[in-house]
Amino acid sequence: MTGPLNISIERTAEEAMRFQQKLGAGLQTLREVGDYDYGATAKEEVWRDGKVALYRFRGERTPTAKVPLLISYALVNRPYMVDLQADRSIVKGLLERGEDVYIIDWGYPDRSDRFLTLEDYIERFLGGAVDHLRRAHALESINLLGICQGGAFSLCYAALNPGKVRNLITMVTPVDFHTDDNMLSNWTREMDVDLFVDTLGNVPADMMNMCYLTLKPWRLFVQKYVGLVDILDDRKAIEDFLRMEKWIFDSPDQAGEAFRQFIKQFYQGNGFINGGIDIGGREVELGFVDMPVLNIYAEQDHLVPPDASRALKGVVGSDDYSELSFRGGHIGIYVSGRAQKEVPTAIHDWLAVRAG
């Protein structure tokens, strides 16, 4: 017997029974879930400035690359997304191909960091890490991989210090902040950021997370948790899910002054395109980024639309500019199976051609 929607009583009963069985299995699975901590690769701290630390990854083989690769991630999330787990690690893929990989960890700002500026993050912290690697490896310049906001920082640093960056890679990095499909920009363009920061001081991580989640509310608030039922009897899938959830909600607060400057100069002023980005009294001009550049963007990125990244081609000063289009989203470019095959290989091969 079926109703007006062609849904049979028997089918409904079967689905209800399967749902109940999944829930029952899930209770047992959750009891068995062990340590789902993040990080697949051993690393050691090699430099520190306050809460900011530089780590060197240790792979199973000795690096063959003569020039180290420094990863600069965004401030709004923890950088272990690039080394989430053994089968989802861009870092592991780079190490397997012989790269010597380092990463800068911005730490967790507290009230004492309220007045940190973009100059602190770009020249003091990122610049300090670059200078440490230059000294440690006896090199004039190193390779730099900037991701998302860390890519914007890397572009600023490379423009202000072109002699210290040998090759620059940007991944899901916004350049034109005023593309029509940039929802974050549309939200923040009329924001009274002075009132916001003067009231709050540091920007709470939970508030930032809520903003990002509401960009895709159905997918991120409902669909993924409904879909969780389908994997409740799969221990590995549950551990993978919990590991990703831990990363999503393990977000640092944002240092107030740096947040104010970033919103004003990038999201509101669109400074890479229009000019006006001031870092410690020096204006950033991307025409001075004259080293080889590889720009990687994701075709289904809802945080950094492809057009926002592709704009780099028209403003960068390098005559050795390459683009890589990745079929996936802002997170998939780190953790999808396709990413593990394509992204480390593309980066390594591009650097190998320019190793001399």
Contacts in CASP RR format, 6 or more apart in sequence:
PFRMAT RR
TARGET T0000
AUTHOR 0000-0000-0000
METHOD contacts of the structure
MODEL  1
MTGPLNISIERTAEEAMRFQQKLGAGLQTLREVGDYDYGATAKEEVWRDG
KVALYRFRGERTPTAKVPLLISYALVNRPYMVDLQADRSIVKGLLERGED
VYIIDWGYPDRSDRFLTLEDYIERFLGGAVDHLRRAHALESINLLGICQG
GAFSLCYAALNPGKVRNLITMVTPVDFHTDDNMLSNWTREMDVDLFVDTL
GNVPADMMNMCYLTLKPWRLFVQKYVGLVDILDDRKAIEDFLRMEKWIFD
SPDQAGEAFRQFIKQFYQGNGFINGGIDIGGREVELGFVDMPVLNIYAEQ
DHLVPPDASRALKGVVGSDDYSELSFRGGHIGIYVSGRAQKEVPTAIHDW
LAVRAG
1 8 0 8 1.000
1 9 0 8 1.000
2 8 0 8 1.000
2 9 0 8 1.000
19 229 0 8 1.000
22 229 0 8 1.000
22 230 0 8 1.000
22 232 0 8 1.000
22 233 0 8 1.000
23 229 0 8 1.000
23 232 0 8 1.000
24 232 0 8 1.000
25 232 0 8 1.000
25 233 0 8 1.000
26 232 0 8 1.000
26 233 0 8 1.000
26 238 0 8 1.000
29 232 0 8 1.000
29 233 0 8 1.000
29 234 0 8 1.000
29 235 0 8 1.000
29 238 0 8 1.000
30 232 0 8 1.000
30 238 0 8 1.000
32 235 0 8 1.000
33 235 0 8 1.000
33 238 0 8 1.000
33 239 0 8 1.000
33 242 0 8 1.000
34 239 0 8 1.000
36 239 0 8 1.000
36 240 0 8 1.000
36 242 0 8 1.000
36 243 0 8 1.000
36 246 0 8 1.000
37 243 0 8 1.000
38 80 0 8 1.000
38 83 0 8 1.000
38 84 0 8 1.000
38 85 0 8 1.000
38 243 0 8 1.000
38 246 0 8 1.000
38 247 0 8 1.000
39 80 0 8 1.000
39 83 0 8 1.000
39 84 0 8 1.000
39 85 0 8 1.000
39 89 0 8 1.000
40 83 0 8 1.000
40 84 0 8 1.000
40 85 0 8 1.000
40 86 0 8 1.000
40 88 0 8 1.000
40 89 0 8 1.000
40 91 0 8 1.000
40 92 0 8 1.000
41 57 0 8 1.000
41 58 0 8 1.000
41 59 0 8 1.000
41 83 0 8 1.000
41 89 0 8 1.000
41 91 0 8 1.000
41 92 0 8 1.000
41 95 0 8 1.000
42 57 0 8 1.000
42 58 0 8 1.000
42 59 0 8 1.000
43 55 0 8 1.000
43 56 0 8 1.000
43 57 0 8 1.000
43 58 0 8 1.000
43 103 0 8 1.000
44 55 0 8 1.000
44 56 0 8 1.000
44 58 0 8 1.000
45 53 0 8 1.000
45 54 0 8 1.000
45 55 0 8 1.000
46 54 0 8 1.000
46 55 0 8 1.000
46 56 0 8 1.000
46 102 0 8 1.000
46 132 0 8 1.000
46 136 0 8 1.000
47 53 0 8 1.000
47 54 0 8 1.000
47 128 0 8 1.000
47 129 0 8 1.000
47 132 0 8 1.000
48 54 0 8 1.000
49 124 0 8 1.000
49 125 0 8 1.000
49 128 0 8 1.000
51 106 0 8 1.000
51 107 0 8 1.000
51 108 0 8 1.000
51 109 0 8 1.000
51 113 0 8 1.000
52 104 0 8 1.000
52 105 0 8 1.000
52 106 0 8 1.000
52 107 0 8 1.000
52 125 0 8 1.000
52 129 0 8 1.000
53 104 0 8 1.000
53 105 0 8 1.000
53 107 0 8 1.000
54 70 0 8 1.000
54 102 0 8 1.000
54 103 0 8 1.000
54 104 0 8 1.000
54 105 0 8 1.000
54 129 0 8 1.000
54 132 0 8 1.000
54 133 0 8 1.000
55 102 0 8 1.000
55 103 0 8 1.000
55 104 0 8 1.000
55 105 0 8 1.000
56 100 0 8 1.000
56 101 0 8 1.000
56 102 0 8 1.000
57 83 0 8 1.000
57 91 0 8 1.000
57 95 0 8 1.000
57 101 0 8 1.000
57 102 0 8 1.000
57 103 0 8 1.000
59 92 0 8 1.000
59 95 0 8 1.000
59 96 0 8 1.000
60 95 0 8 1.000
60 96 0 8 1.000
61 95 0 8 1.000
61 96 0 8 1.000
61 98 0 8 1.000
63 95 0 8 1.000
63 98 0 8 1.000
63 99 0 8 1.000
63 100 0 8 1.000
63 101 0 8 1.000
64 98 0 8 1.000
65 98 0 8 1.000
65 99 0 8 1.000
65 100 0 8 1.000
65 351 0 8 1.000
65 355 0 8 1.000
66 355 0 8 1.000
67 100 0 8 1.000
67 137 0 8 1.000
67 139 0 8 1.000
67 141 0 8 1.000
67 142 0 8 1.000
67 143 0 8 1.000
67 166 0 8 1.000
67 167 0 8 1.000
67 351 0 8 1.000
67 355 0 8 1.000
68 100 0 8 1.000
68 101 0 8 1.000
68 102 0 8 1.000
68 133 0 8 1.000
68 137 0 8 1.000
68 139 0 8 1.000
68 142 0 8 1.000
68 143 0 8 1.000
69 94 0 8 1.000
69 99 0 8 1.000
69 100 0 8 1.000
69 101 0 8 1.000
69 102 0 8 1.000
69 142 0 8 1.000
69 143 0 8 1.000
69 144 0 8 1.000
69 145 0 8 1.000
69 347 0 8 1.000
69 351 0 8 1.000
70 102 0 8 1.000
70 103 0 8 1.000
70 104 0 8 1.000
70 129 0 8 1.000
70 130 0 8 1.000
70 133 0 8 1.000
70 142 0 8 1.000
70 143 0 8 1.000
70 144 0 8 1.000
70 145 0 8 1.000
71 79 0 8 1.000
71 82 0 8 1.000
71 91 0 8 1.000
71 101 0 8 1.000
71 102 0 8 1.000
71 103 0 8 1.000
71 104 0 8 1.000
71 145 0 8 1.000
71 146 0 8 1.000
71 147 0 8 1.000
72 104 0 8 1.000
72 126 0 8 1.000
72 144 0 8 1.000
72 145 0 8 1.000
72 146 0 8 1.000
72 147 0 8 1.000
72 150 0 8 1.000
72 151 0 8 1.000
72 153 0 8 1.000
72 154 0 8 1.000
73 79 0 8 1.000
73 81 0 8 1.000
73 82 0 8 1.000
73 103 0 8 1.000
73 104 0 8 1.000
73 106 0 8 1.000
73 146 0 8 1.000
73 147 0 8 1.000
73 148 0 8 1.000
73 150 0 8 1.000
74 147 0 8 1.000
74 148 0 8 1.000
74 149 0 8 1.000
74 150 0 8 1.000
75 106 0 8 1.000
75 121 0 8 1.000
75 149 0 8 1.000
75 150 0 8 1.000
75 252 0 8 1.000
75 254 0 8 1.000
75 255 0 8 1.000
75 258 0 8 1.000
76 149 0 8 1.000
76 208 0 8 1.000
76 212 0 8 1.000
76 251 0 8 1.000
76 252 0 8 1.000
76 254 0 8 1.000
77 247 0 8 1.000
77 248 0 8 1.000
77 250 0 8 1.000
77 251 0 8 1.000
78 105 0 8 1.000
78 247 0 8 1.000
78 250 0 8 1.000
78 251 0 8 1.000
78 252 0 8 1.000
79 103 0 8 1.000
79 104 0 8 1.000
79 105 0 8 1.000
79 106 0 8 1.000
80 247 0 8 1.000
81 247 0 8 1.000
81 331 0 8 1.000
81 334 0 8 1.000
81 335 0 8 1.000
82 89 0 8 1.000
82 90 0 8 1.000
82 91 0 8 1.000
82 103 0 8 1.000
82 147 0 8 1.000
82 334 0 8 1.000
83 89 0 8 1.000
83 90 0 8 1.000
83 91 0 8 1.000
83 92 0 8 1.000
83 103 0 8 1.000
84 243 0 8 1.000
84 244 0 8 1.000
84 247 0 8 1.000
84 334 0 8 1.000
84 335 0 8 1.000
85 240 0 8 1.000
85 243 0 8 1.000
86 92 0 8 1.000
87 337 0 8 1.000
87 340 0 8 1.000
88 240 0 8 1.000
88 334 0 8 1.000
88 335 0 8 1.000
88 337 0 8 1.000
88 340 0 8 1.000
89 340 0 8 1.000
90 334 0 8 1.000
90 339 0 8 1.000
90 340 0 8 1.000
90 343 0 8 1.000
90 344 0 8 1.000
91 101 0 8 1.000
91 103 0 8 1.000
93 340 0 8 1.000
93 344 0 8 1.000
94 101 0 8 1.000
94 344 0 8 1.000
94 347 0 8 1.000
94 348 0 8 1.000
95 101 0 8 1.000
96 344 0 8 1.000
97 344 0 8 1.000
97 345 0 8 1.000
97 348 0 8 1.000
98 348 0 8 1.000
99 347 0 8 1.000
99 348 0 8 1.000
99 351 0 8 1.000
102 129 0 8 1.000
102 133 0 8 1.000
104 125 0 8 1.000
104 126 0 8 1.000
104 129 0 8 1.000
106 121 0 8 1.000
106 125 0 8 1.000
106 252 0 8 1.000
107 252 0 8 1.000
108 252 0 8 1.000
108 253 0 8 1.000
109 116 0 8 1.000
109 202 0 8 1.000
109 252 0 8 1.000
109 253 0 8 1.000
109 254 0 8 1.000
109 255 0 8 1.000
110 202 0 8 1.000
110 253 0 8 1.000
111 201 0 8 1.000
111 202 0 8 1.000
113 202 0 8 1.000
113 255 0 8 1.000
114 201 0 8 1.000
114 202 0 8 1.000
114 255 0 8 1.000
114 256 0 8 1.000
114 257 0 8 1.000
115 255 0 8 1.000
115 256 0 8 1.000
115 257 0 8 1.000
116 255 0 8 1.000
116 256 0 8 1.000
116 257 0 8 1.000
116 258 0 8 1.000
117 257 0 8 1.000
117 258 0 8 1.000
117 261 0 8 1.000
117 280 0 8 1.000
118 153 0 8 1.000
118 156 0 8 1.000
118 258 0 8 1.000
118 261 0 8 1.000
118 262 0 8 1.000
118 265 0 8 1.000
118 279 0 8 1.000
118 280 0 8 1.000
119 279 0 8 1.000
119 280 0 8 1.000
119 281 0 8 1.000
120 258 0 8 1.000
121 153 0 8 1.000
121 258 0 8 1.000
122 153 0 8 1.000
122 156 0 8 1.000
122 157 0 8 1.000
122 160 0 8 1.000
122 279 0 8 1.000
123 157 0 8 1.000
123 160 0 8 1.000
123 279 0 8 1.000
123 280 0 8 1.000
126 153 0 8 1.000
126 154 0 8 1.000
126 157 0 8 1.000
127 157 0 8 1.000
127 161 0 8 1.000
127 164 0 8 1.000
130 142 0 8 1.000
130 144 0 8 1.000
130 157 0 8 1.000
130 161 0 8 1.000
130 164 0 8 1.000
130 165 0 8 1.000
131 164 0 8 1.000
133 139 0 8 1.000
133 142 0 8 1.000
134 140 0 8 1.000
134 141 0 8 1.000
134 142 0 8 1.000
134 164 0 8 1.000
139 166 0 8 1.000
140 163 0 8 1.000
140 164 0 8 1.000
141 163 0 8 1.000
141 164 0 8 1.000
141 165 0 8 1.000
141 166 0 8 1.000
141 291 0 8 1.000
142 164 0 8 1.000
142 165 0 8 1.000
142 166 0 8 1.000
143 165 0 8 1.000
143 166 0 8 1.000
143 167 0 8 1.000
143 168 0 8 1.000
143 169 0 8 1.000
143 351 0 8 1.000
144 154 0 8 1.000
144 157 0 8 1.000
144 158 0 8 1.000
144 165 0 8 1.000
144 167 0 8 1.000
144 168 0 8 1.000
144 169 0 8 1.000
145 154 0 8 1.000
145 169 0 8 1.000
145 170 0 8 1.000
145 171 0 8 1.000
145 347 0 8 1.000
146 153 0 8 1.000
146 154 0 8 1.000
146 168 0 8 1.000
146 169 0 8 1.000
146 170 0 8 1.000
146 171 0 8 1.000
146 173 0 8 1.000
147 170 0 8 1.000
147 171 0 8 1.000
147 172 0 8 1.000
147 173 0 8 1.000
148 171 0 8 1.000
148 172 0 8 1.000
148 173 0 8 1.000
148 174 0 8 1.000
148 303 0 8 1.000
148 304 0 8 1.000
148 330 0 8 1.000
149 174 0 8 1.000
149 262 0 8 1.000
150 173 0 8 1.000
151 170 0 8 1.000
151 171 0 8 1.000
151 173 0 8 1.000
152 173 0 8 1.000
152 174 0 8 1.000
152 175 0 8 1.000
152 266 0 8 1.000
152 272 0 8 1.000
154 165 0 8 1.000
154 168 0 8 1.000
154 170 0 8 1.000
154 173 0 8 1.000
155 168 0 8 1.000
155 170 0 8 1.000
155 173 0 8 1.000
155 175 0 8 1.000
155 272 0 8 1.000
155 284 0 8 1.000
155 286 0 8 1.000
155 289 0 8 1.000
155 312 0 8 1.000
156 277 0 8 1.000
156 279 0 8 1.000
156 284 0 8 1.000
157 164 0 8 1.000
157 165 0 8 1.000
158 165 0 8 1.000
158 168 0 8 1.000
158 288 0 8 1.000
158 289 0 8 1.000
158 291 0 8 1.000
159 284 0 8 1.000
159 285 0 8 1.000
159 286 0 8 1.000
159 287 0 8 1.000
159 288 0 8 1.000
159 289 0 8 1.000
160 279 0 8 1.000
160 282 0 8 1.000
160 284 0 8 1.000
160 288 0 8 1.000
162 288 0 8 1.000
162 289 0 8 1.000
162 290 0 8 1.000
162 291 0 8 1.000
163 291 0 8 1.000
165 291 0 8 1.000
166 291 0 8 1.000
166 354 0 8 1.000
167 291 0 8 1.000
167 292 0 8 1.000
167 293 0 8 1.000
167 294 0 8 1.000
167 350 0 8 1.000
167 351 0 8 1.000
167 354 0 8 1.000
168 289 0 8 1.000
168 291 0 8 1.000
168 292 0 8 1.000
168 293 0 8 1.000
168 294 0 8 1.000
169 293 0 8 1.000
169 294 0 8 1.000
169 295 0 8 1.000
169 296 0 8 1.000
169 347 0 8 1.000
169 350 0 8 1.000
169 351 0 8 1.000
170 293 0 8 1.000
170 294 0 8 1.000
170 295 0 8 1.000
170 296 0 8 1.000
170 309 0 8 1.000
170 312 0 8 1.000
171 296 0 8 1.000
171 297 0 8 1.000
171 333 0 8 1.000
171 343 0 8 1.000
172 296 0 8 1.000
172 297 0 8 1.000
172 298 0 8 1.000
172 301 0 8 1.000
172 303 0 8 1.000
172 304 0 8 1.000
172 309 0 8 1.000
172 330 0 8 1.000
172 333 0 8 1.000
173 295 0 8 1.000
173 297 0 8 1.000
173 304 0 8 1.000
173 309 0 8 1.000
173 312 0 8 1.000
174 182 0 8 1.000
174 266 0 8 1.000
174 304 0 8 1.000
174 308 0 8 1.000
174 309 0 8 1.000
175 272 0 8 1.000
175 273 0 8 1.000
175 286 0 8 1.000
175 308 0 8 1.000
175 309 0 8 1.000
175 310 0 8 1.000
175 311 0 8 1.000
175 312 0 8 1.000
175 315 0 8 1.000
176 270 0 8 1.000
176 272 0 8 1.000
176 273 0 8 1.000
176 307 0 8 1.000
176 308 0 8 1.000
176 311 0 8 1.000
177 185 0 8 1.000
177 266 0 8 1.000
177 267 0 8 1.000
177 269 0 8 1.000
177 270 0 8 1.000
177 271 0 8 1.000
177 272 0 8 1.000
177 273 0 8 1.000
177 308 0 8 1.000
178 185 0 8 1.000
178 189 0 8 1.000
178 270 0 8 1.000
178 273 0 8 1.000
179 185 0 8 1.000
179 305 0 8 1.000
179 307 0 8 1.000
179 308 0 8 1.000
179 311 0 8 1.000
181 305 0 8 1.000
181 307 0 8 1.000
182 304 0 8 1.000
182 305 0 8 1.000
182 308 0 8 1.000
183 215 0 8 1.000
183 302 0 8 1.000
184 211 0 8 1.000
184 215 0 8 1.000
184 267 0 8 1.000
184 303 0 8 1.000
185 267 0 8 1.000
187 211 0 8 1.000
188 263 0 8 1.000
188 267 0 8 1.000
188 268 0 8 1.000
189 267 0 8 1.000
189 268 0 8 1.000
191 263 0 8 1.000
191 268 0 8 1.000
193 259 0 8 1.000
193 260 0 8 1.000
193 263 0 8 1.000
193 264 0 8 1.000
193 268 0 8 1.000
194 260 0 8 1.000
196 203 0 8 1.000
196 260 0 8 1.000
197 203 0 8 1.000
197 256 0 8 1.000
197 257 0 8 1.000
197 259 0 8 1.000
197 260 0 8 1.000
200 256 0 8 1.000
201 256 0 8 1.000
202 253 0 8 1.000
202 254 0 8 1.000
202 255 0 8 1.000
202 256 0 8 1.000
202 259 0 8 1.000
203 253 0 8 1.000
203 254 0 8 1.000
203 256 0 8 1.000
203 259 0 8 1.000
204 253 0 8 1.000
205 251 0 8 1.000
205 252 0 8 1.000
205 253 0 8 1.000
205 254 0 8 1.000
206 251 0 8 1.000
208 251 0 8 1.000
208 254 0 8 1.000
209 248 0 8 1.000
209 249 0 8 1.000
209 251 0 8 1.000
212 303 0 8 1.000
213 220 0 8 1.000
213 221 0 8 1.000
215 302 0 8 1.000
215 303 0 8 1.000
216 302 0 8 1.000
228 241 0 8 1.000
231 237 0 8 1.000
231 238 0 8 1.000
231 241 0 8 1.000
232 238 0 8 1.000
244 335 0 8 1.000
265 271 0 8 1.000
265 276 0 8 1.000
265 277 0 8 1.000
265 278 0 8 1.000
266 272 0 8 1.000
266 277 0 8 1.000
269 276 0 8 1.000
271 277 0 8 1.000
271 284 0 8 1.000
272 284 0 8 1.000
272 286 0 8 1.000
272 311 0 8 1.000
272 315 0 8 1.000
273 311 0 8 1.000
273 315 0 8 1.000
275 283 0 8 1.000
275 284 0 8 1.000
275 285 0 8 1.000
276 283 0 8 1.000
276 284 0 8 1.000
277 283 0 8 1.000
277 284 0 8 1.000
278 284 0 8 1.000
286 312 0 8 1.000
286 315 0 8 1.000
286 316 0 8 1.000
286 317 0 8 1.000
287 315 0 8 1.000
287 316 0 8 1.000
287 317 0 8 1.000
288 317 0 8 1.000
289 316 0 8 1.000
289 317 0 8 1.000
289 318 0 8 1.000
290 317 0 8 1.000
290 318 0 8 1.000
290 319 0 8 1.000
291 318 0 8 1.000
291 320 0 8 1.000
292 318 0 8 1.000
292 320 0 8 1.000
292 321 0 8 1.000
292 322 0 8 1.000
292 354 0 8 1.000
293 312 0 8 1.000
293 316 0 8 1.000
293 318 0 8 1.000
293 320 0 8 1.000
293 321 0 8 1.000
293 322 0 8 1.000
294 322 0 8 1.000
294 323 0 8 1.000
294 324 0 8 1.000
294 346 0 8 1.000
294 347 0 8 1.000
294 350 0 8 1.000
295 309 0 8 1.000
295 310 0 8 1.000
295 312 0 8 1.000
295 313 0 8 1.000
295 321 0 8 1.000
295 322 0 8 1.000
295 323 0 8 1.000
295 324 0 8 1.000
296 323 0 8 1.000
296 324 0 8 1.000
296 326 0 8 1.000
296 333 0 8 1.000
296 343 0 8 1.000
296 346 0 8 1.000
296 347 0 8 1.000
297 304 0 8 1.000
297 306 0 8 1.000
297 309 0 8 1.000
297 310 0 8 1.000
297 323 0 8 1.000
297 324 0 8 1.000
297 325 0 8 1.000
297 326 0 8 1.000
298 304 0 8 1.000
298 306 0 8 1.000
298 326 0 8 1.000
298 327 0 8 1.000
298 328 0 8 1.000
298 329 0 8 1.000
298 330 0 8 1.000
298 332 0 8 1.000
298 333 0 8 1.000
299 306 0 8 1.000
299 325 0 8 1.000
299 326 0 8 1.000
299 327 0 8 1.000
299 328 0 8 1.000
299 329 0 8 1.000
300 327 0 8 1.000
300 328 0 8 1.000
300 329 0 8 1.000
301 309 0 8 1.000
301 328 0 8 1.000
301 329 0 8 1.000
301 330 0 8 1.000
301 333 0 8 1.000
302 329 0 8 1.000
302 330 0 8 1.000
303 330 0 8 1.000
304 330 0 8 1.000
306 325 0 8 1.000
310 323 0 8 1.000
312 321 0 8 1.000
313 321 0 8 1.000
313 323 0 8 1.000
320 354 0 8 1.000
322 350 0 8 1.000
324 346 0 8 1.000
326 333 0 8 1.000
326 338 0 8 1.000
326 339 0 8 1.000
326 342 0 8 1.000
326 343 0 8 1.000
327 338 0 8 1.000
328 336 0 8 1.000
328 338 0 8 1.000
332 339 0 8 1.000
333 339 0 8 1.000
333 343 0 8 1.000
334 343 0 8 1.000
END
